[in-house]
Amino acid sequence: MTLQFDFIIVGAGSAGCAMASRLSEDPRNRVLVLEFGGTDAGPFIQMPAALSYPMNMPLYDWGFESEPEPHLGGRRLATPRGKVVGGSSSINGMVYVRGHACDFDTWEEMGANGWGYRHVLPYYKRLETSHGGQSGWRGTDGPLHVTRGTKWNPLFHAFKDAGEQAGYGVTADYNGECQEGFGDMEMTVYKGRRWSAANAYLKPALKRGNLDLIKGALVRKVLIENGRAVGVEFETGGEVREARAAREVILAASSINSPKILMQSGIGPADHLQDMGIDVIANRPGVGANLQDHLELYIQQACTQPITLYKHWNLFSKALIGAQWLLFKQGLGASNQFESCAFIRSRAGVRYPDIQYHFLPFAVRYDGQAAAEGHGFQAHVGPMRSKSRGQVRLTSDDPHGKPSILFNYMSHEEDWEDFRRCIRLTREVFGQEAFAPYRGKEIQPGDDVQSDDALNDFIREHVESAYHPCGTCKMGSTDDPMAVVDPECRVIGVEALRVADSSIFPQITNGNLNAPSIMVGEKASDHILGKDPLPASNQEPWINPAWETSQR
C-alpha cells in the first residue's frame, strides 16, 4: 500500500515540528512526518535538570562522532543529534538564543535574499511567547514558551556583577534590542518542563485529522522522477515502504542527516556519489560541505563556600529533586541551571559579539562527570565565528551506514588566538571583586597554564563541541555553485524538494541553534505554502557605538 500525502516532512526536530504544525493548519493539506526515533515521554527528556542523560543515551541520540580531528591531536568528538520525537530540541540544553541581528544580515550578503534581520525578526516574534523579555522585540502569543530561571544561587548574580565590574555592559534581554553584555539566560522551559518543538508544535497539531506521524521510520532516499521529488522510500519494522507527496518533500533531518539523505538520493558532489556507486541526479558540490560548529572550553574555579550544585551530586539529593519535580514540576529539576550568560566582543574593531558565555554554579562536564575537587563553578566559553569548515560524506551506499563527519576544528591560526583570548578574558572576569567571597583556586586550566604554548596544549586536549553543527546544505543564490538551496529553501536542480533546518545556515549564528532552527521552519512554511512573507521590521538593533576603538 502506498501512502498518499500533499507534503512529506523528514524529521520531527526543531524545524520539522514547526513546519508540521504550520502546513497542517489548512485542513485540506495532508501532511506526513517521518521520524526515525521514538517517543519523548519520560522524565529523562521532560525534566530540564536531567539534560545530561538523553544526550548520552543511544535510545535518544544518533551516536555520531567526528573523524579523528587533525588539529586536535586526532581526538574524535561526540556529535549528538536527537533521534526522538522533537529531535535535538528533546535532548539539548534548552538554551534559547535567537542569534545576533548582524548574523542574518550576513546571510543576506552571502546570497540568502529575504533572510536579513528585518525579515526574520517577525518570524521570531511569531514563534515565541516570551516571559520577561523586552517589550516590542519579543513574541507574546507564539507556541514556544521562553522563560528565565529563578537565579536561586548567588553565583548567578556574581557572574553578572563581575562582568559589570570588568567594564562590560549589562543587557536586560540578549534576545531583544541588545545582545552585547552580561545578563540572564533564557530557556525553553515552561511550567517546569522542557518545552521542546514537539511539546510546542507537534503534539497540539497531531490532534488534527490531516497530520500523520510515523515513528521508527528510517528514510532511505527521496524518490525523484523526471527531475521532480515525488515521495520517499523508508524502512519501518524491517519493511521497505513508499510514501508519495503530491506537492513537496521537505528534509528537516539535521545538518548531518539532511545532506546524507540528499546524497543517498543522488544529489551531491558527483565524484563522491560515483565513488559510492550512487547514480547522480543533480551535481551539487555544496551538499555536505560548509560544515560549521561552535567549540567551547570549561573554565573551572573552586568555590570556597558549599553553595554549588555539587552538594546535590549524590543519590539521595537527586532522588529528592526528582520527586519534587515529578510531583510539582518545581525545584532544581525545573531548570537547566544555565541562568546567567554573556555575549562580548573579543577586541576593538569587532562589530558585534564573537564570544559567548554560559555560566553554571557547578564544575561538571556535559556527560555528567563532576570535577573531583568538589564545590566549584564554571563558564563555558568559546568564539562564535570560526573560519574552520568541515564536511559530511557518505561511507557507503547503505542507508544504515554512519556518515563520515570531519569538522576540521581549529584549522585556522585565528582559532587558537581567539581561544587564548577567551581564556584570558574569563580569568579577568573570575578575578573581579564580585567573586571574592567564593573564589578558590583555578581548577581548569590551572594557574600554571599561562604561556601561549601551554594554553594551546590545554585547548587541544580539552576543547569540546557545543553541539551546534550547521551549514551543510547552504542557502544562497542559484548561481552560487556551492549553494544547495535557494532563498525559498528549494533544492537547486530538483523540483518539489526543499531542505529546512540548520543545514541551510550559510554561516553559523551567535549562540545556540535551536531558536534559529525553529525560525527556519516557520519562515520556510510560508514559502512552501506560497504565502507572502511577514512584513519586514524596521526595528534597529543596538550596536556598540565605540566598537571600532573599544573592546568593551
C-alpha angles and dihedrals in degrees: 000000000000117000113228123207141151095230131020118197117195110209131026095222134119097302096029094057091049091051093045089057097044097042092049094051087091105068090212092067115087107206130189125193118197116200125176093203129073138233124331093210118126139066097273090069102027098046108081097209091055091068096122091063107061091042088062099039119100087211090068104022131067088223097225122165133183126256113259101295108232096209094046097059093269095300117159111222124210114249105191118193124178115260096183140075104295091032115218090347085072095054104029130103091262092236112154117211122155094197127243121299089239090058091067094042085055089052088056092049087052092058104274095125114196094025099095119126092264088058099044099041092075089054092051088052091049095052101049146064103202119206107202099354127136113289115245094019099064137063120253105187109029126124096250113080114209118193142169130234128251091247087225092170124072089221090072088060093042091057092053093044091048090054090053092047089052089058102260125132125251119232122206091203122011087189091056132058097321124040096172118096143036119307151128116311119231126223139195092240124125128183088349095306133107103263098211125174086260093057093041101043118001104050096050090045093051088068087072115091095228099061122080128185122197113193123199091035116143110198109220099183147330112261110233124188122181092347094309130108107236102169145312138273112224140171125227129167091356092303126112113225139171132227120192126213118206091194116016148343115219123195114210097154100127134271088284102043101035093063089040092056091045090053092046086054094053098261114122144056103352096216092051093048091050090050087055092049094248122141111242114238098165126009103222108161091188094068106112093003128107092048111175136176142166119251123201143184128214109230103198130195128185114243118224093204122066093236104109130100088264089088088064094049094106134087095252094053093043090052091051092048090047093049093049089050095046092049103037108008086234141110130046091330090066095066134065085218092234095116103142129047146156141212114200140165117249096219145347112290094042105115100207136010117301099172126068129196129199109188121207128184090222138062103234142127128243089252089060097255108144123217110262091227094076120222114040145129132222146196120215104215134177144146116266104211113043115173091217115115130190139175147234117224137174119254093200141344090265110112088212092058118105114243124242109251120191116172094179087216119196093010092139123073087224090063090064093046090049093051094047088053090049091056094047094046090049092051088053092053093047088049094062125112092253090070095044095100091053108029118118126162122317107263097189133053083002131222094274093060101088114120122085090249093049091048091048090053090050092048093049092052102038110029112119135192115258085212097246104132114167146137103069096124097038120204115226146123117314092245092058104101091207096050115104100185132029122233090278090056093251115147106246111242098018126079125226093013126113138173118210118171138078091303090077095060106118088203130012115261128233109274135353119354105222095089097048090045091056090045089054089053091050096048094041089054090063091048091049093049092047092240123151109259117253112275112274119256123240094202115130117220120220118260118184103259090214096048094121094056106023135055093203 
